[in-house]
Structures are given as C-alpha cells and as structure tokens.
Amino acid sequence: WDGGESVAVTYDASDQGVLMLTALPLAVGARVAVTFELPGRPPRQRTGTGRVVRSGPNEDDRDGLWPHRVAVALDEAMDAFAADLAELSREHPLVDSKR
C-alpha cells in the first residue's frame, strides 16, 4: 500500500475485489497492489491494483494475528484470476465462489 508492504489472508475474493484479513489497519482510500498466490505446480501469482473501500475490525479475531478486515476494489477485473477461482472451487468443494 502507499509506501508499505504486508502479508494478508484472503477471506473472500472475486475478479473485481477482495476482502482480506490483515495484521495492520489500512485507511479507506489507500491505493494498494495485491498479489494472490495460488496453489499448484508450479504455484501461480496474480497481481492487480486497487483502492481500499472498507476497513474495520475483524470481530472474529480482534486480539489475534488478523485483527483487521480490509476490502479492496480492484481497478480492473482480473479475468485470469476469475478462472483460477473457478478451478479452485471445483478442486476444493469448501471453496464457495458463489457467495
């Protein structure tokens, strides 16, 4: 994000945005670059840019490793990422791409 870097856990994702669990809060309006690491052989990465549209406490983990929820709207839809998510949902039935 604007001058910083951190690791986050993807909570919910689509080709147009992502809800992440983070260790550090990010301000609404902050510009970010996100890189998704996807399982496979070899592992794949998808990168996009966007803007934080929502930021607040993670009520499920207020005092844990991921105390913040940050929603990012991507600048451009990531078509290849949408295909990756569809593949993951077929391979791993607990992954719900229709929420």
C-alpha positions in Angstrom: 0.0 0.0 0.0 1.0 3.6 -0.2 4.7 3.1 0.9 4.3 -0.1 2.9 4.1 -3.9 2.5 2.4 -6.6 4.5 1.0 -10.1 4.3 -2.7 -10.7 4.4 -5.1 -13.7 4.3 -7.7 -13.7 1.6 -11.2 -14.1 3.2 -13.3 -13.6 0.1 -12.3 -12.8 -3.5 -13.6 -12.2 -6.9 -12.2 -10.9 -10.2 -13.2 -7.4 -9.1 -12.3 -7.2 -5.4 -11.0 -8.9 -2.3 -11.8 -8.9 1.4 -8.6 -9.5 3.3 -7.7 -10.2 6.9 -4.7 -8.1 7.9 -2.4 -7.5 10.8 -2.3 -3.8 10.2 -5.1 -1.4 9.5 -5.3 0.3 6.1 -7.1 3.6 5.6 -10.1 3.8 3.3 -8.9 5.4 0.0 -5.4 4.0 0.3 -4.0 2.7 -3.0 -2.8 -0.9 -2.9 -1.2 -3.5 -5.1 -2.3 -7.1 -4.3 -0.6 -10.3 -5.3 -2.5 -13.5 -4.9 -0.5 -16.7 -4.6 -2.5 -19.7 -5.9 -1.7 -23.4 -5.2 -0.5 -25.6 -7.9 2.6 -27.0 -9.6 4.1 -24.6 -10.1 2.3 -22.1 -7.8 0.8 -19.2 -9.7 0.6 -15.5 -8.9 -2.0 -12.9 -10.0 -1.4 -9.2 -9.4 -3.7 -6.2 -9.5 -4.1 -2.7 -8.1 -7.0 -1.1 -6.4 -8.3 1.1 -3.6 -9.4 0.3 -0.1 -13.1 0.8 0.1 -13.8 -0.6 3.6 -11.6 -1.1 6.7 -12.5 -2.1 10.2 -12.0 -4.6 13.0 -12.2 -8.3 12.4 -14.7 -9.2 15.1 -13.7 -12.9 14.8 -10.0 -12.2 15.7 -9.8 -8.8 17.5 -6.8 -9.9 19.6 -5.3 -12.5 17.2 -3.0 -12.4 14.2 -5.5 -10.9 11.8 -7.4 -8.2 13.8 -8.5 -6.1 10.7 -10.7 -6.6 7.7 -9.9 -4.6 4.6 -12.0 -4.6 1.4 -10.2 -3.6 -1.8 -12.0 -2.8 -5.1 -9.7 -3.7 -8.0 -9.0 -1.1 -10.7 -9.6 -3.7 -13.5 -11.3 -7.1 -13.4 -8.8 -9.9 -13.3 -10.2 -12.4 -15.8 -7.4 -14.9 -15.3 -8.0 -14.7 -11.5 -11.7 -15.5 -12.0 -10.7 -18.6 -13.9 -8.3 -19.6 -11.1 -11.1 -19.1 -8.5 -13.5 -21.3 -10.6 -10.8 -24.0 -10.8 -10.2 -23.9 -7.1 -13.9 -24.2 -6.3 -14.1 -27.3 -8.4 -11.0 -28.9 -6.8 -11.9 -27.9 -3.2 -15.6 -28.1 -2.6 -15.4 -26.0 0.6 -14.3 -23.0 -1.5 -17.5 -21.2 -2.4 -17.2 -18.9 -5.4 -20.9 -18.2 -5.5 -21.3 -16.3 -2.2 
